[in-house]
Amino acid sequence: MLKRSSWIGVLAAGGLLIAGCSSSSGTAAPAATTAATSTSSSSSSSSSSSSSSQASSEDDSSTAVSAAELDEATTTWFTTFCTGLTDIGQYISPDTAGQSLTEAQSTVVTAYTGISTSAAKAAGDLAVTPPPTIDGGDQVAASFVTGFESLADVYGRGAQTVAALTPSTEADLKAAIDAVEEEAKSVQPEAGQDLDPGVEAAVEQLPECASFG
C-alpha cells in the first residue's frame, strides 16, 4: 500500500471535511470553518512531511527520478488515480453557511451523492487501467479500486440515510453525518508498503497530481 502522504490522504479524507452542525444556532455551521481548521492542520502536516521528504530525498538521492522517467503504465495509472481524487474533492466541504436545517440537510445529501458518484467512476476507471509498474503495483491498484468502491457505497447509502431524515434539531443531522464518516474511515485502504521517495516525487510532478504534493 502507498504511504499516507498528503496527496494520498485525500482518499482517506473522503467527505470527512464536510461540516457538521452547530449546536448554538438553527442553521448548519459554515463548512469553511471546518475546512480552514483541517487545512491548517494539513498545512502543518504537509510542512512536516515536506521537511521529512526533503531529508529523505537527500538520503535517497540515488533513487530520485523525474516524471519524465516514469514509464507509460505508471504515469497513466497515477494520472487516472489523481484525476479521480480531484473529482471527489469538488464535493468536500460544502458551504452550509446561513442555511436552514432543511437546506443544510439537502446540501449534505448533494455532497454525499457527488462523492459516491465520483468514487464509483474512479473505481471503474482504475479497474480498466493497467497497474503501475512499481514494487507491489498490482496490490496497490487493487487496494485503491476496492477503496473507491467502498467509498462509493458508504456515501451512496449515507446520502439515502440523510435524505430520509426528518431532523428536528442540528444534533439529529450531525449524528447521521458522524455515523457516515465513521463508516467511511473504516473502509480506507490500510497503510502498508511505502512508495519509493523518488517515485513519489516524480508522481507529484504530474500535472494531475501536483496539487496533492
TORGU-201012 format. One record per residue (C-alpha): residue number from 1; residue in one letter; y, z, x. Coordinates in Angstrom, 1 decimal. Example, Ala and Ser with C-alpha at 12.3 -4.5 7.8 and 13.67 -1.06 7.14 Angstrom:
! residues 2
{atom 1 "A" {-4.5 7.8 12.3}}
{atom 2 "S" {-1.1 7.1 13.7}}
END
This chain:
! residues 213
{atom 1 "M" {0.0 0.0 0.0}}
{atom 2 "L" {3.5 -0.7 1.1}}
{atom 3 "K" {5.6 2.3 2.2}}
{atom 4 "R" {8.2 3.6 -0.2}}
{atom 5 "S" {11.3 2.1 1.4}}
{atom 6 "S" {14.4 1.6 -0.6}}
{atom 7 "W" {13.5 -1.9 -1.7}}
{atom 8 "I" {10.0 -1.0 -2.8}}
{atom 9 "G" {11.4 2.1 -4.5}}
{atom 10 "V" {12.9 0.0 -7.3}}
{atom 11 "L" {9.5 -0.4 -8.9}}
{atom 12 "A" {8.9 3.3 -8.7}}
{atom 13 "A" {12.3 3.9 -10.4}}
{atom 14 "G" {11.3 1.6 -13.3}}
{atom 15 "G" {13.5 2.9 -16.1}}
{atom 16 "L" {13.9 6.3 -14.6}}
{atom 17 "L" {17.6 5.8 -14.2}}
{atom 18 "I" {18.1 5.4 -18.0}}
{atom 19 "A" {20.3 8.2 -19.0}}
{atom 20 "G" {19.1 11.0 -21.2}}
{atom 21 "C" {21.2 12.5 -23.9}}
{atom 22 "S" {23.9 15.1 -23.5}}
{atom 23 "S" {23.3 18.4 -25.3}}
{atom 24 "S" {27.0 19.0 -25.6}}
{atom 25 "S" {28.0 16.2 -28.0}}
{atom 26 "G" {26.8 14.0 -30.7}}
{atom 27 "T" {26.6 10.9 -28.5}}
{atom 28 "A" {24.4 10.0 -25.6}}
{atom 29 "A" {25.7 10.8 -22.2}}
{atom 30 "P" {27.2 8.0 -20.2}}
{atom 31 "A" {24.5 6.3 -18.2}}
{atom 32 "A" {27.0 5.7 -15.4}}
{atom 33 "T" {27.0 9.4 -14.7}}
{atom 34 "T" {23.2 9.4 -14.1}}
{atom 35 "A" {23.3 6.2 -12.3}}
{atom 36 "A" {26.1 7.5 -10.0}}
{atom 37 "T" {24.1 10.6 -9.2}}
{atom 38 "S" {21.0 8.5 -8.5}}
{atom 39 "T" {22.9 6.0 -6.5}}
{atom 40 "S" {24.5 8.8 -4.4}}
{atom 41 "S" {21.0 10.2 -3.7}}
{atom 42 "S" {19.7 6.8 -2.9}}
{atom 43 "S" {22.5 6.1 -0.6}}
{atom 44 "S" {21.8 9.3 1.3}}
{atom 45 "S" {18.1 8.4 1.4}}
{atom 46 "S" {18.9 4.9 2.5}}
{atom 47 "S" {21.2 6.1 5.2}}
{atom 48 "S" {18.4 8.4 6.5}}
{atom 49 "S" {15.9 5.7 6.1}}
{atom 50 "S" {18.2 3.3 7.9}}
{atom 51 "S" {18.5 5.6 10.8}}
{atom 52 "S" {14.8 6.1 10.9}}
{atom 53 "S" {14.2 2.4 10.6}}
{atom 54 "Q" {16.6 1.7 13.5}}
{atom 55 "A" {14.9 4.3 15.7}}
{atom 56 "S" {11.5 2.8 14.6}}
{atom 57 "S" {12.8 -0.7 15.4}}
{atom 58 "E" {13.8 0.4 18.9}}
{atom 59 "D" {10.3 1.9 19.4}}
{atom 60 "D" {8.6 -1.1 17.9}}
{atom 61 "S" {10.8 -3.9 19.2}}
{atom 62 "S" {7.8 -5.9 20.2}}
{atom 63 "T" {6.7 -6.1 16.6}}
{atom 64 "A" {10.1 -7.3 15.3}}
{atom 65 "V" {10.1 -10.7 13.6}}
{atom 66 "S" {12.7 -12.7 11.7}}
{atom 67 "A" {12.5 -14.0 8.1}}
{atom 68 "A" {12.0 -17.5 9.6}}
{atom 69 "E" {8.8 -16.3 11.3}}
{atom 70 "L" {7.2 -15.1 8.1}}
{atom 71 "D" {4.6 -17.7 7.0}}
{atom 72 "E" {4.9 -19.6 3.8}}
{atom 73 "A" {2.4 -17.4 1.8}}
{atom 74 "T" {4.1 -14.2 2.8}}
{atom 75 "T" {7.6 -15.5 2.2}}
{atom 76 "T" {6.6 -16.8 -1.3}}
{atom 77 "W" {4.9 -13.6 -2.3}}
{atom 78 "F" {7.7 -11.3 -1.3}}
{atom 79 "T" {10.3 -13.6 -2.8}}
{atom 80 "T" {8.3 -13.5 -6.1}}
{atom 81 "F" {8.0 -9.8 -5.9}}
{atom 82 "C" {11.7 -9.1 -5.2}}
{atom 83 "T" {12.7 -11.6 -8.0}}
{atom 84 "G" {10.6 -9.5 -10.4}}
{atom 85 "L" {12.3 -6.3 -9.2}}
{atom 86 "T" {15.7 -7.8 -9.7}}
{atom 87 "D" {14.8 -8.9 -13.2}}
{atom 88 "I" {13.6 -5.4 -14.1}}
{atom 89 "G" {16.7 -3.9 -12.5}}
{atom 90 "Q" {19.1 -5.5 -15.0}}
{atom 91 "Y" {17.8 -3.2 -17.7}}
{atom 92 "I" {18.0 0.0 -15.7}}
{atom 93 "S" {20.8 2.5 -16.5}}
{atom 94 "P" {22.0 1.1 -19.8}}
{atom 95 "D" {25.5 2.2 -20.7}}
{atom 96 "T" {25.4 4.6 -23.7}}
{atom 97 "A" {29.0 6.0 -23.2}}
{atom 98 "G" {30.6 6.8 -26.5}}
{atom 99 "Q" {27.7 5.7 -28.6}}
{atom 100 "S" {26.4 7.5 -31.7}}
{atom 101 "L" {22.8 8.9 -31.6}}
{atom 102 "T" {21.6 5.8 -33.6}}
{atom 103 "E" {23.4 3.4 -31.2}}
{atom 104 "A" {22.0 5.2 -28.1}}
{atom 105 "Q" {18.5 5.0 -29.6}}
{atom 106 "S" {18.9 1.3 -30.1}}
{atom 107 "T" {20.3 0.9 -26.5}}
{atom 108 "V" {17.2 2.7 -25.1}}
{atom 109 "V" {14.8 0.5 -27.2}}
{atom 110 "T" {16.5 -2.6 -25.9}}
{atom 111 "A" {16.3 -1.4 -22.3}}
{atom 112 "Y" {12.7 -0.4 -22.5}}
{atom 113 "T" {11.8 -3.7 -24.2}}
{atom 114 "G" {13.6 -5.6 -21.4}}
{atom 115 "I" {11.8 -3.6 -18.7}}
{atom 116 "S" {8.4 -4.2 -20.4}}
{atom 117 "T" {9.0 -8.0 -20.7}}
{atom 118 "S" {10.3 -8.4 -17.2}}
{atom 119 "A" {7.4 -6.3 -15.7}}
{atom 120 "A" {4.9 -8.3 -17.6}}
{atom 121 "K" {6.4 -11.6 -16.3}}
{atom 122 "A" {6.4 -10.1 -12.7}}
{atom 123 "A" {2.8 -9.2 -13.0}}
{atom 124 "G" {1.9 -12.7 -14.3}}
{atom 125 "D" {3.9 -14.4 -11.6}}
{atom 126 "L" {2.3 -12.3 -8.8}}
{atom 127 "A" {-1.2 -12.8 -10.2}}
{atom 128 "V" {-1.0 -16.5 -9.6}}
{atom 129 "T" {0.8 -16.2 -6.2}}
{atom 130 "P" {-1.4 -16.1 -3.1}}
{atom 131 "P" {-1.2 -12.6 -1.4}}
{atom 132 "P" {0.9 -12.1 1.7}}
{atom 133 "T" {-0.9 -12.7 4.9}}
{atom 134 "I" {-0.3 -9.2 6.3}}
{atom 135 "D" {-2.8 -6.4 7.0}}
{atom 136 "G" {-4.1 -5.3 3.7}}
{atom 137 "G" {-2.2 -8.1 1.9}}
{atom 138 "D" {-4.9 -8.5 -0.8}}
{atom 139 "Q" {-4.8 -4.8 -1.7}}
{atom 140 "V" {-1.0 -4.8 -1.7}}
{atom 141 "A" {-0.9 -7.8 -4.0}}
{atom 142 "A" {-3.5 -6.4 -6.4}}
{atom 143 "S" {-1.8 -3.0 -6.4}}
{atom 144 "F" {1.5 -4.4 -7.5}}
{atom 145 "V" {0.1 -6.7 -10.1}}
{atom 146 "T" {-1.6 -3.6 -11.6}}
{atom 147 "G" {1.6 -1.6 -11.2}}
{atom 148 "F" {3.7 -4.2 -13.0}}
{atom 149 "E" {1.1 -4.5 -15.8}}
{atom 150 "S" {1.1 -0.7 -16.2}}
{atom 151 "L" {4.9 -0.6 -16.2}}
{atom 152 "A" {5.0 -3.3 -18.9}}
{atom 153 "D" {2.5 -1.3 -21.0}}
{atom 154 "V" {4.3 2.0 -20.7}}
{atom 155 "Y" {7.7 0.7 -21.5}}
{atom 156 "G" {6.4 -1.6 -24.3}}
{atom 157 "R" {4.8 1.4 -26.0}}
{atom 158 "G" {7.8 3.5 -25.2}}
{atom 159 "A" {10.1 1.1 -26.9}}
{atom 160 "Q" {8.0 1.2 -30.0}}
{atom 161 "T" {7.9 5.0 -29.9}}
{atom 162 "V" {11.7 5.4 -29.5}}
{atom 163 "A" {12.3 2.8 -32.2}}
{atom 164 "A" {10.1 4.7 -34.7}}
{atom 165 "L" {12.0 7.9 -34.2}}
{atom 166 "T" {14.3 9.5 -36.8}}
{atom 167 "P" {16.1 11.8 -34.4}}
{atom 168 "S" {18.4 14.4 -35.9}}
{atom 169 "T" {19.6 15.7 -32.5}}
{atom 170 "E" {20.0 14.3 -29.0}}
{atom 171 "A" {17.2 16.7 -27.9}}
{atom 172 "D" {14.8 14.7 -30.1}}
{atom 173 "L" {15.7 11.4 -28.4}}
{atom 174 "K" {15.8 13.0 -24.9}}
{atom 175 "A" {12.3 14.4 -25.4}}
{atom 176 "A" {10.9 11.0 -26.3}}
{atom 177 "I" {12.7 9.4 -23.3}}
{atom 178 "D" {11.4 12.1 -20.9}}
{atom 179 "A" {7.8 11.6 -22.2}}
{atom 180 "V" {8.0 7.8 -21.4}}
{atom 181 "E" {9.5 8.4 -18.0}}
{atom 182 "E" {6.8 10.9 -17.1}}
{atom 183 "E" {4.1 8.4 -18.0}}
{atom 184 "A" {5.9 5.7 -16.0}}
{atom 185 "K" {5.8 8.0 -12.9}}
{atom 186 "S" {2.0 8.4 -13.3}}
{atom 187 "V" {1.4 4.6 -13.1}}
{atom 188 "Q" {3.3 4.0 -9.9}}
{atom 189 "P" {1.3 2.4 -7.1}}
{atom 190 "E" {0.4 5.2 -4.7}}
{atom 191 "A" {1.7 5.3 -1.2}}
{atom 192 "G" {-0.8 4.3 1.4}}
{atom 193 "Q" {-0.6 1.6 4.1}}
{atom 194 "D" {2.8 1.3 5.7}}
{atom 195 "L" {4.4 -2.1 6.1}}
{atom 196 "D" {4.9 -3.1 9.7}}
{atom 197 "P" {8.5 -2.4 10.6}}
{atom 198 "G" {9.1 -5.9 11.9}}
{atom 199 "V" {7.6 -7.5 8.8}}
{atom 200 "E" {9.7 -5.1 6.5}}
{atom 201 "A" {12.8 -6.1 8.4}}
{atom 202 "A" {12.0 -9.7 8.0}}
{atom 203 "V" {11.3 -9.4 4.3}}
{atom 204 "E" {14.7 -7.7 3.9}}
{atom 205 "Q" {16.3 -10.8 5.3}}
{atom 206 "L" {15.0 -12.9 2.5}}
{atom 207 "P" {17.9 -13.6 0.0}}
{atom 208 "E" {15.9 -12.3 -2.9}}
{atom 209 "C" {15.1 -9.1 -1.1}}
{atom 210 "A" {18.3 -8.4 0.7}}
{atom 211 "S" {19.7 -6.0 -2.0}}
{atom 212 "F" {16.7 -3.8 -1.6}}
{atom 213 "G" {17.2 -3.2 2.1}}
END
